[in-house]
Amino acid sequence: MNYNELKIRILGLFEAKREFDSLMIRELLASDKTLKLTDKGVEMALLRYWRQGLLSRTRRAGRFQYALTERGLGRREWLLKNR
């Protein structure tokens, strides 16, 4: 997998005003059989993207809910344009 491929795939899951919990993100990524990701790997990627300001997160019902930020939207567009 290329360096930014996971970032593109995760950021590509989000639509405007849509939130996903970490379990749903793992399930959506698992549906792509070409990706070989561990649960811990996905969790760490989400943590990195949150720290970078690409995703926002809130804790509800014991799980983090992630949403795409304006910065994340801009990064996704830039990554797709410069693929």
ABEGO torsion letter per residue (X at the ends): XBAAAAAAAAAAABBBGBBBBAAAAAAAAAABAABBBBAAAAAAAAAAAAAAGABBBBBBGGBBBBBBBAAAAAAAAAAAAAX
